């Protein structure tokens, strides 16, 4: 059976993310290929594929992407909080 994990809201979806770490341990091409193979395998079982990030602490790869995503979440949270206060 396929997983039916699918987002019902931004708040519940926030936890369903995947981060491919240590991209500096291989070439950028190998890291991208490995992430793609993992995602392709997930598609066989999952209905919804979570957003993913590839990171490297040595090369700072993915830092801007993750920080940008966190900023998006902060904006969504602030907007949801304002709506809840009304």
Biopython code that builds the backbone (N, CA, C, O; Angstrom):
import numpy as np
from Bio.PDB.StructureBuilder import StructureBuilder

atoms = [
    (1, "UNK", "N", (0.825, -1.201, 0.000)),
    (1, "UNK", "CA", (0.000, 0.000, 0.000)),
    (1, "UNK", "C", (0.861, 1.254, 0.000)),
    (1, "UNK", "O", (1.911, 1.314, 0.640)),
    (2, "UNK", "N", (0.388, 2.249, -0.734)),
    (2, "UNK", "CA", (1.104, 3.527, -0.793)),
    (2, "UNK", "C", (0.805, 4.350, 0.444)),
    (2, "UNK", "O", (-0.302, 4.303, 0.981)),
    (3, "UNK", "N", (1.787, 5.097, 0.887)),
    (3, "UNK", "CA", (1.585, 6.009, 1.997)),
    (3, "UNK", "C", (0.697, 7.145, 1.529)),
    (3, "UNK", "O", (0.852, 7.643, 0.414)),
    (4, "UNK", "N", (-0.208, 7.544, 2.354)),
    (4, "UNK", "CA", (-1.103, 8.640, 1.995)),
    (4, "UNK", "C", (-0.697, 9.925, 2.705)),
    (4, "UNK", "O", (-1.526, 10.811, 2.913)),
    (5, "UNK", "N", (0.559, 10.027, 3.071)),
    (5, "UNK", "CA", (1.010, 11.253, 3.716)),
    (5, "UNK", "C", (0.882, 12.395, 2.734)),
    (5, "UNK", "O", (1.605, 12.459, 1.741)),
    (6, "UNK", "N", (-0.015, 13.272, 3.009)),
    (6, "UNK", "CA", (-0.182, 14.445, 2.169)),
    (6, "UNK", "C", (-0.484, 15.624, 3.077)),
    (6, "UNK", "O", (-1.091, 15.461, 4.135)),
    (7, "UNK", "N", (-0.066, 16.801, 2.667)),
    (7, "UNK", "CA", (-0.245, 17.954, 3.544)),
    (7, "UNK", "C", (-1.696, 18.375, 3.637)),
    (7, "UNK", "O", (-2.390, 18.475, 2.625)),
    (8, "UNK", "N", (-2.150, 18.620, 4.847)),
    (8, "UNK", "CA", (-3.494, 19.155, 5.019)),
    (8, "UNK", "C", (-3.427, 20.638, 5.328)),
    (8, "UNK", "O", (-4.410, 21.360, 5.162)),
    (9, "UNK", "N", (-2.257, 21.095, 5.782)),
    (9, "UNK", "CA", (-2.037, 22.519, 6.017)),
    (9, "UNK", "C", (-0.543, 22.758, 6.110)),
    (9, "UNK", "O", (0.236, 21.820, 6.282)),
    (10, "UNK", "N", (-0.154, 23.996, 5.999)),
    (10, "UNK", "CA", (1.270, 24.325, 6.100)),
    (10, "UNK", "C", (1.814, 23.920, 7.463)),
    (10, "UNK", "O", (2.954, 23.466, 7.561)),
    (11, "UNK", "N", (1.020, 24.078, 8.509)),
    (11, "UNK", "CA", (1.487, 23.757, 9.864)),
    (11, "UNK", "C", (1.771, 22.268, 10.014)),
    (11, "UNK", "O", (2.780, 21.901, 10.616)),
    (12, "UNK", "N", (0.907, 21.397, 9.484)),
    (12, "UNK", "CA", (1.146, 19.969, 9.627)),
    (12, "UNK", "C", (2.207, 19.484, 8.655)),
    (12, "UNK", "O", (2.859, 18.468, 8.898)),
    (13, "UNK", "N", (2.382, 20.204, 7.559)),
    (13, "UNK", "CA", (3.328, 19.808, 6.524)),
    (13, "UNK", "C", (4.768, 20.166, 6.874)),
    (13, "UNK", "O", (5.699, 19.602, 6.299)),
    (14, "UNK", "N", (4.962, 21.076, 7.789)),
    (14, "UNK", "CA", (6.297, 21.572, 8.093)),
    (14, "UNK", "C", (7.249, 20.461, 8.517)),
    (14, "UNK", "O", (8.452, 20.566, 8.280)),
    (15, "UNK", "N", (6.751, 19.423, 9.124)),
    (15, "UNK", "CA", (7.609, 18.362, 9.628)),
    (15, "UNK", "C", (7.994, 17.343, 8.567)),
    (15, "UNK", "O", (8.879, 16.519, 8.801)),
    (16, "UNK", "N", (7.366, 17.380, 7.439)),
    (16, "UNK", "CA", (7.634, 16.405, 6.387)),
    (16, "UNK", "C", (8.608, 16.977, 5.367)),
    (16, "UNK", "O", (8.223, 17.326, 4.251)),
    (17, "UNK", "N", (9.849, 17.067, 5.755)),
    (17, "UNK", "CA", (10.911, 17.555, 4.885)),
    (17, "UNK", "C", (12.072, 16.586, 4.963)),
    (17, "UNK", "O", (12.249, 15.888, 5.961)),
    (18, "UNK", "N", (12.847, 16.549, 3.919)),
    (18, "UNK", "CA", (14.034, 15.697, 3.951)),
    (18, "UNK", "C", (15.252, 16.515, 3.577)),
    (18, "UNK", "O", (15.216, 17.362, 2.684)),
    (19, "UNK", "N", (16.329, 16.236, 4.288)),
    (19, "UNK", "CA", (17.578, 16.944, 4.049)),
    (19, "UNK", "C", (18.654, 15.907, 3.769)),
    (19, "UNK", "O", (18.929, 15.035, 4.593)),
    (20, "UNK", "N", (19.248, 16.017, 2.608)),
    (20, "UNK", "CA", (20.358, 15.148, 2.238)),
    (20, "UNK", "C", (21.633, 15.872, 2.660)),
    (20, "UNK", "O", (21.981, 16.910, 2.097)),
    (21, "UNK", "N", (22.317, 15.326, 3.640)),
    (21, "UNK", "CA", (23.476, 16.000, 4.228)),
    (21, "UNK", "C", (24.784, 15.445, 3.670)),
    (21, "UNK", "O", (24.806, 14.449, 2.948)),
    (22, "UNK", "N", (25.856, 16.115, 4.025)),
    (22, "UNK", "CA", (27.214, 15.696, 3.686)),
    (22, "UNK", "C", (27.450, 15.606, 2.177)),
    (22, "UNK", "O", (28.136, 14.705, 1.696)),
    (23, "UNK", "N", (26.865, 16.561, 1.440)),
    (23, "UNK", "CA", (27.035, 16.580, -0.013)),
    (23, "UNK", "C", (28.488, 16.823, -0.397)),
    (23, "UNK", "O", (28.884, 16.557, -1.532)),
    (24, "UNK", "N", (29.283, 17.328, 0.541)),
    (24, "UNK", "CA", (30.699, 17.567, 0.260)),
    (24, "UNK", "C", (31.515, 16.278, 0.251)),
    (24, "UNK", "O", (32.672, 16.284, -0.167)),
    (25, "UNK", "N", (30.928, 15.181, 0.704)),
    (25, "UNK", "CA", (31.642, 13.897, 0.741)),
    (25, "UNK", "C", (31.718, 13.239, -0.630)),
    (25, "UNK", "O", (32.433, 12.252, -0.805)),
    (26, "UNK", "N", (30.988, 13.774, -1.600)),
    (26, "UNK", "CA", (31.010, 13.237, -2.965)),
    (26, "UNK", "C", (30.943, 14.428, -3.931)),
    (26, "UNK", "O", (30.840, 15.578, -3.507)),
    (27, "UNK", "N", (31.002, 14.137, -5.214)),
    (27, "UNK", "CA", (30.885, 15.221, -6.183)),
    (27, "UNK", "C", (29.450, 15.734, -6.183)),
    (27, "UNK", "O", (28.534, 15.041, -5.739)),
    (28, "UNK", "N", (29.262, 16.945, -6.681)),
    (28, "UNK", "CA", (27.925, 17.516, -6.731)),
    (28, "UNK", "C", (27.017, 16.656, -7.615)),
    (28, "UNK", "O", (25.833, 16.489, -7.325)),
    (29, "UNK", "N", (27.578, 16.121, -8.679)),
    (29, "UNK", "CA", (26.810, 15.254, -9.578)),
    (29, "UNK", "C", (26.354, 13.983, -8.854)),
    (29, "UNK", "O", (25.203, 13.570, -8.989)),
    (30, "UNK", "N", (27.265, 13.360, -8.079)),
    (30, "UNK", "CA", (26.909, 12.150, -7.334)),
    (30, "UNK", "C", (25.858, 12.443, -6.266)),
    (30, "UNK", "O", (24.925, 11.660, -6.084)),
    (31, "UNK", "N", (26.002, 13.562, -5.564)),
    (31, "UNK", "CA", (25.030, 13.927, -4.532)),
    (31, "UNK", "C", (23.643, 14.120, -5.148)),
    (31, "UNK", "O", (22.647, 13.653, -4.596)),
    (32, "UNK", "N", (23.580, 14.807, -6.290)),
    (32, "UNK", "CA", (22.306, 15.030, -6.974)),
    (32, "UNK", "C", (21.712, 13.708, -7.459)),
    (32, "UNK", "O", (20.507, 13.484, -7.346)),
    (33, "UNK", "N", (22.563, 12.834, -8.000)),
    (33, "UNK", "CA", (22.088, 11.532, -8.487)),
    (33, "UNK", "C", (21.546, 10.695, -7.333)),
    (33, "UNK", "O", (20.498, 10.063, -7.464)),
    (34, "UNK", "N", (22.252, 10.686, -6.205)),
    (34, "UNK", "CA", (21.802, 9.905, -5.049)),
    (34, "UNK", "C", (20.473, 10.422, -4.509)),
    (34, "UNK", "O", (19.589, 9.635, -4.171)),
    (35, "UNK", "N", (20.331, 11.745, -4.428)),
    (35, "UNK", "CA", (19.069, 12.320, -3.959)),
    (35, "UNK", "C", (17.941, 11.962, -4.923)),
    (35, "UNK", "O", (16.843, 11.608, -4.493)),
    (36, "UNK", "N", (18.208, 12.053, -6.216)),
    (36, "UNK", "CA", (17.187, 11.724, -7.220)),
    (36, "UNK", "C", (16.772, 10.253, -7.119)),
    (36, "UNK", "O", (15.587, 9.935, -7.208)),
    (37, "UNK", "N", (17.738, 9.367, -6.936)),
    (37, "UNK", "CA", (17.414, 7.943, -6.806)),
    (37, "UNK", "C", (16.565, 7.693, -5.558)),
    (37, "UNK", "O", (15.626, 6.899, -5.594)),
    (38, "UNK", "N", (16.892, 8.365, -4.465)),
    (38, "UNK", "CA", (16.125, 8.210, -3.227)),
    (38, "UNK", "C", (14.685, 8.680, -3.438)),
    (38, "UNK", "O", (13.738, 8.005, -3.035)),
    (39, "UNK", "N", (14.532, 9.838, -4.070)),
    (39, "UNK", "CA", (13.198, 10.387, -4.319)),
    (39, "UNK", "C", (12.405, 9.484, -5.256)),
    (39, "UNK", "O", (11.212, 9.265, -5.044)),
    (40, "UNK", "N", (13.054, 8.964, -6.280)),
    (40, "UNK", "CA", (12.377, 8.040, -7.206)),
    (40, "UNK", "C", (11.887, 6.792, -6.464)),
    (40, "UNK", "O", (10.790, 6.301, -6.730)),
    (41, "UNK", "N", (12.690, 6.287, -5.548)),
    (41, "UNK", "CA", (12.281, 5.121, -4.753)),
    (41, "UNK", "C", (11.093, 5.476, -3.855)),
    (41, "UNK", "O", (10.188, 4.662, -3.670)),
    (42, "UNK", "N", (11.097, 6.678, -3.303)),
    (42, "UNK", "CA", (9.982, 7.120, -2.457)),
    (42, "UNK", "C", (8.681, 7.192, -3.247)),
    (42, "UNK", "O", (7.612, 6.888, -2.718)),
    (43, "UNK", "N", (8.771, 7.592, -4.509)),
    (43, "UNK", "CA", (7.574, 7.741, -5.338)),
    (43, "UNK", "C", (6.811, 6.431, -5.493)),
    (43, "UNK", "O", (5.610, 6.434, -5.765)),
    (44, "UNK", "N", (7.509, 5.318, -5.319)),
    (44, "UNK", "CA", (6.856, 4.015, -5.428)),
    (44, "UNK", "C", (5.949, 3.738, -4.237)),
    (44, "UNK", "O", (5.011, 2.949, -4.346)),
    (45, "UNK", "N", (6.216, 4.377, -3.102)),
    (45, "UNK", "CA", (5.473, 4.114, -1.879)),
    (45, "UNK", "C", (4.685, 5.313, -1.358)),
    (45, "UNK", "O", (3.685, 5.145, -0.660)),
    (46, "UNK", "N", (5.123, 6.496, -1.688)),
    (46, "UNK", "CA", (4.514, 7.703, -1.139)),
    (46, "UNK", "C", (3.668, 8.412, -2.184)),
    (46, "UNK", "O", (4.039, 8.485, -3.356)),
    (47, "UNK", "N", (2.553, 8.923, -1.756)),
    (47, "UNK", "CA", (1.692, 9.688, -2.642)),
    (47, "UNK", "C", (2.212, 11.121, -2.774)),
    (47, "UNK", "O", (2.118, 11.718, -3.846)),
    (48, "UNK", "N", (2.747, 11.662, -1.711)),
    (48, "UNK", "CA", (3.263, 13.022, -1.676)),
    (48, "UNK", "C", (4.743, 12.967, -1.328)),
    (48, "UNK", "O", (5.116, 12.380, -0.312)),
    (49, "UNK", "N", (5.577, 13.560, -2.144)),
    (49, "UNK", "CA", (7.024, 13.582, -1.893)),
    (49, "UNK", "C", (7.355, 14.908, -1.217)),
    (49, "UNK", "O", (7.109, 15.973, -1.784)),
    (50, "UNK", "N", (7.911, 14.849, -0.007)),
    (50, "UNK", "CA", (8.228, 16.088, 0.702)),
    (50, "UNK", "C", (9.319, 16.892, 0.009)),
    (50, "UNK", "O", (10.158, 16.346, -0.707)),
    (51, "UNK", "N", (9.288, 18.170, 0.231)),
    (51, "UNK", "CA", (10.338, 19.058, -0.271)),
    (51, "UNK", "C", (11.665, 18.609, 0.318)),
    (51, "UNK", "O", (11.732, 18.197, 1.476)),
    (52, "UNK", "N", (12.711, 18.691, -0.477)),
    (52, "UNK", "CA", (14.008, 18.229, 0.010)),
    (52, "UNK", "C", (15.081, 19.285, -0.218)),
    (52, "UNK", "O", (14.953, 20.169, -1.065)),
    (53, "UNK", "N", (16.132, 19.160, 0.560)),
    (53, "UNK", "CA", (17.281, 20.052, 0.483)),
    (53, "UNK", "C", (18.540, 19.201, 0.501)),
    (53, "UNK", "O", (18.593, 18.173, 1.176)),
    (54, "UNK", "N", (19.546, 19.628, -0.236)),
    (54, "UNK", "CA", (20.852, 18.976, -0.198)),
    (54, "UNK", "C", (21.811, 19.971, 0.445)),
    (54, "UNK", "O", (21.878, 21.133, 0.045)),
    (55, "UNK", "N", (22.556, 19.498, 1.450)),
    (55, "UNK", "CA", (23.394, 20.415, 2.215)),
    (55, "UNK", "C", (24.827, 19.916, 2.363)),
    (55, "UNK", "O", (25.124, 18.727, 2.240)),
    (56, "UNK", "N", (25.688, 20.873, 2.631)),
    (56, "UNK", "CA", (27.083, 20.591, 2.946)),
    (56, "UNK", "C", (27.549, 21.648, 3.936)),
    (56, "UNK", "O", (27.488, 22.842, 3.643)),
    (57, "UNK", "N", (28.010, 21.223, 5.098)),
    (57, "UNK", "CA", (28.495, 22.195, 6.078)),
    (57, "UNK", "C", (29.854, 22.753, 5.664)),
    (57, "UNK", "O", (30.218, 23.857, 6.067)),
    (58, "UNK", "N", (30.597, 22.005, 4.871)),
    (58, "UNK", "CA", (31.913, 22.458, 4.433)),
    (58, "UNK", "C", (31.776, 23.532, 3.351)),
    (58, "UNK", "O", (32.431, 24.572, 3.414)),
    (59, "UNK", "N", (30.924, 23.273, 2.364)),
    (59, "UNK", "CA", (30.756, 24.194, 1.232)),
    (59, "UNK", "C", (29.573, 25.149, 1.410)),
    (59, "UNK", "O", (29.317, 25.985, 0.544)),
    (60, "UNK", "N", (28.859, 25.028, 2.518)),
    (60, "UNK", "CA", (27.671, 25.834, 2.804)),
    (60, "UNK", "C", (26.574, 25.643, 1.752)),
    (60, "UNK", "O", (25.716, 26.509, 1.585)),
    (61, "UNK", "N", (26.603, 24.531, 1.058)),
    (61, "UNK", "CA", (25.586, 24.204, 0.066)),
    (61, "UNK", "C", (24.234, 24.038, 0.760)),
    (61, "UNK", "O", (24.136, 23.353, 1.778)),
    (62, "UNK", "N", (23.214, 24.651, 0.219)),
    (62, "UNK", "CA", (21.865, 24.509, 0.749)),
    (62, "UNK", "C", (21.519, 25.478, 1.870)),
    (62, "UNK", "O", (20.362, 25.560, 2.281)),
    (63, "UNK", "N", (22.498, 26.205, 2.363)),
    (63, "UNK", "CA", (22.262, 27.119, 3.482)),
    (63, "UNK", "C", (21.202, 28.167, 3.131)),
    (63, "UNK", "O", (20.264, 28.381, 3.899)),
    (64, "UNK", "N", (21.348, 28.818, 1.979)),
    (64, "UNK", "CA", (20.389, 29.856, 1.582)),
    (64, "UNK", "C", (19.002, 29.264, 1.362)),
    (64, "UNK", "O", (17.995, 29.885, 1.703)),
    (65, "UNK", "N", (18.952, 28.064, 0.792)),
    (65, "UNK", "CA", (17.656, 27.413, 0.539)),
    (65, "UNK", "C", (16.922, 27.130, 1.839)),
    (65, "UNK", "O", (15.732, 27.420, 1.961)),
    (66, "UNK", "N", (17.631, 26.564, 2.814)),
    (66, "UNK", "CA", (16.990, 26.225, 4.086)),
    (66, "UNK", "C", (16.608, 27.491, 4.851)),
    (66, "UNK", "O", (15.513, 27.565, 5.408)),
    (67, "UNK", "N", (17.488, 28.481, 4.887)),
    (67, "UNK", "CA", (17.161, 29.727, 5.571)),
    (67, "UNK", "C", (15.976, 30.432, 4.902)),
    (67, "UNK", "O", (15.125, 31.002, 5.585)),
    (68, "UNK", "N", (15.922, 30.391, 3.567)),
    (68, "UNK", "CA", (14.790, 30.964, 2.848)),
    (68, "UNK", "C", (13.497, 30.242, 3.175)),
    (68, "UNK", "O", (12.451, 30.866, 3.351)),
    (69, "UNK", "N", (13.579, 28.916, 3.255)),
    (69, "UNK", "CA", (12.397, 28.125, 3.599)),
    (69, "UNK", "C", (11.927, 28.449, 5.017)),
    (69, "UNK", "O", (10.727, 28.585, 5.253)),
    (70, "UNK", "N", (12.855, 28.572, 5.957)),
    (70, "UNK", "CA", (12.492, 28.921, 7.335)),
    (70, "UNK", "C", (11.844, 30.303, 7.389)),
    (70, "UNK", "O", (10.911, 30.523, 8.161)),
    (71, "UNK", "N", (12.329, 31.218, 6.581)),
    (71, "UNK", "CA", (11.714, 32.544, 6.524)),
    (71, "UNK", "C", (10.281, 32.445, 5.996)),
    (71, "UNK", "O", (9.384, 33.108, 6.517)),
    (72, "UNK", "N", (10.061, 31.624, 4.968)),
    (72, "UNK", "CA", (8.699, 31.409, 4.450)),
    (72, "UNK", "C", (7.786, 30.901, 5.559)),
    (72, "UNK", "O", (6.660, 31.373, 5.713)),
    (73, "UNK", "N", (8.281, 29.934, 6.330)),
    (73, "UNK", "CA", (7.480, 29.380, 7.420)),
    (73, "UNK", "C", (7.175, 30.431, 8.475)),
    (73, "UNK", "O", (6.060, 30.488, 8.994)),
    (74, "UNK", "N", (8.164, 31.267, 8.797)),
    (74, "UNK", "CA", (7.945, 32.329, 9.783)),
    (74, "UNK", "C", (6.868, 33.300, 9.314)),
    (74, "UNK", "O", (6.029, 33.726, 10.108)),
    (75, "UNK", "N", (6.884, 33.653, 8.025)),
    (75, "UNK", "CA", (5.876, 34.555, 7.481)),
    (75, "UNK", "C", (4.496, 33.893, 7.551)),
    (75, "UNK", "O", (3.526, 34.521, 7.975)),
    (76, "UNK", "N", (4.411, 32.631, 7.136)),
    (76, "UNK", "CA", (3.133, 31.910, 7.186)),
    (76, "UNK", "C", (2.623, 31.819, 8.619)),
    (76, "UNK", "O", (1.432, 32.000, 8.870)),
    (77, "UNK", "N", (3.516, 31.540, 9.553)),
    (77, "UNK", "CA", (3.128, 31.422, 10.957)),
    (77, "UNK", "C", (2.622, 32.762, 11.481)),
    (77, "UNK", "O", (1.605, 32.815, 12.172)),
    (78, "UNK", "N", (3.324, 33.836, 11.156)),
    (78, "UNK", "CA", (2.920, 35.168, 11.607)),
    (78, "UNK", "C", (1.545, 35.529, 11.043)),
    (78, "UNK", "O", (0.704, 36.078, 11.755)),
    (79, "UNK", "N", (1.319, 35.220, 9.764)),
    (79, "UNK", "CA", (0.021, 35.506, 9.145)),
    (79, "UNK", "C", (-1.087, 34.674, 9.783)),
    (79, "UNK", "O", (-2.184, 35.180, 10.019)),
    (80, "UNK", "N", (-0.813, 33.417, 10.060)),
    (80, "UNK", "CA", (-1.805, 32.544, 10.681)),
    (80, "UNK", "C", (-2.113, 33.006, 12.100)),
    (80, "UNK", "O", (-3.256, 32.922, 12.550)),
    (81, "UNK", "N", (-1.108, 33.486, 12.793)),
    (81, "UNK", "CA", (-1.284, 33.979, 14.149)),
    (81, "UNK", "C", (-2.154, 35.232, 14.148)),
    (81, "UNK", "O", (-3.026, 35.388, 15.002)),
    (82, "UNK", "N", (-1.917, 36.121, 13.190)),
    (82, "UNK", "CA", (-2.724, 37.345, 13.077)),
    (82, "UNK", "C", (-4.172, 37.004, 12.799)),
    (82, "UNK", "O", (-5.076, 37.604, 13.381)),
    (83, "UNK", "N", (-4.405, 36.036, 11.906)),
    (83, "UNK", "CA", (-5.768, 35.625, 11.554)),
    (83, "UNK", "C", (-6.457, 35.005, 12.755)),
    (83, "UNK", "O", (-7.657, 35.198, 12.952)),
    (84, "UNK", "N", (-5.712, 34.264, 13.555)),
    (84, "UNK", "CA", (-6.284, 33.627, 14.745)),
    (84, "UNK", "C", (-6.643, 34.615, 15.824)),
    (84, "UNK", "O", (-7.534, 34.356, 16.634)),
    (85, "UNK", "N", (-5.963, 35.747, 15.847)),
    (85, "UNK", "CA", (-6.228, 36.781, 16.841)),
    (85, "UNK", "C", (-7.450, 37.621, 16.483)),
    (85, "UNK", "O", (-8.012, 38.296, 17.345)),
    (86, "UNK", "N", (-7.862, 37.583, 15.222)),
    (86, "UNK", "CA", (-8.980, 38.431, 14.766)),
    (86, "UNK", "C", (-10.311, 37.899, 15.218)),
    (86, "UNK", "O", (-11.347, 38.493, 14.920)),
]
sb = StructureBuilder()
sb.init_structure("model")
sb.init_model(0)
sb.init_chain("A")
sb.init_seg("    ")
for serial, (resi, resn, name, xyz) in enumerate(atoms, 1):
    if name == "N":
        sb.init_residue(resn, " ", resi, " ")
    sb.init_atom(name, np.array(xyz, "f"), 0.0, 1.0, " ", f" {name:<3s}", serial, name[0])
structure = sb.get_structure()
